[in-house]
């Protein structure tokens, strides 16, 4: 398109120069005619000098026109060159922006892959650490089980705890002392599954580790935790004074004076003891 524009401009300027030269020649002919008439009448000796001046004038005009044409041509070529360079520069800039965008996407994909690999590595390290901890825990649980049954007649295992059911009757305080001397506590029942399991025990009633001896009406377990599950028999606790300890029957819990004598159940939680050792 630029070459076509350039050809059209050159053709137009050439025609314009031709017309200008023709106009000047016509004007010169008129002046020559008038000048010849005058010189023939008055100055016949100056004819040769006038012709020389006319020729030089025409040459100067033609040179000036040619210079204008050349200058205009140079300006047009410069504009075409600048336009071409601008077009190429725009295309190169667009290509560079496209390359930058592609590189940015590649970088983001690499970062995502690195993050995924880091997460997988951390997960593998965590799994490996958990596996090691489980092995240690398994060994410690085995050791605790051995302690439960080593010279401790009457103990049995259920749900990560060792239990002992007494065959004699004592007060709540004496029953608790018996358990603590063996690294255990009076049983803590926090879910219906455990309660249902011990309902099948052939005991008419047994002390559990629940009391409100510190604050009347505020029942807590022997480990200091609050009572979360309630399995009281209807009407219990009845609020009578000095009935500060709980006995478990198949029908539910009752509160009785702590000095009464009942059988009891000790509980030694293996997992809690293991975690305490780990800490």
Number of C-alpha atoms within 10 A of each C-alpha: 5 13 10 8 12 15 11 11 15 16 12 12 19 14 12 14 17 14 12 15 16 12 12 16 14 12 12 17 12 12 13 17 12 12 16 16 13 12 16 13 9 10 12 12 9 11 13 9 9 14 12 10 11 14 12 12 14 15 12 12 15 17 12 12 18 15 12 14 17 14 12 15 16 12 12 17 15 12 13 16 13 12 13 13 12 12 12 12 12 12 12 12 12 12 12 12 12 12 12 12 12 12 12 12 12 12 12 12 12 12 12 12 12 12 12 12 12 12 12 12 12 12 12 12 12 12 12 12 12 12 12 12 13 12 12 14 16 14 13 19 18 13 13 21 18 12 12 24 14 10 9 12 9 12 18 15 16 11 9 14 20 20 22 21 18 18 12 10 15 20 18 28 16 14 25 22 14 17 20 14 9 13 13 23 24 28 24 22 21 15 12 12 10 13 17 11 10 16 17 9 13 9 17 12 20 24 31 26 24 27 24 17 15 10 10 14 15 12 21 19 20 16 11 9 11 13 15 12 10 12 18 17 16 11 8 14 18 13 12 13 10 14 20 25 25 25 24 24 20 16 12 16 23 22 23 21 16 21 15 14 18 20 20 29 23 26 26 26 20 22 17 12 17 18 11 9 9 11 6
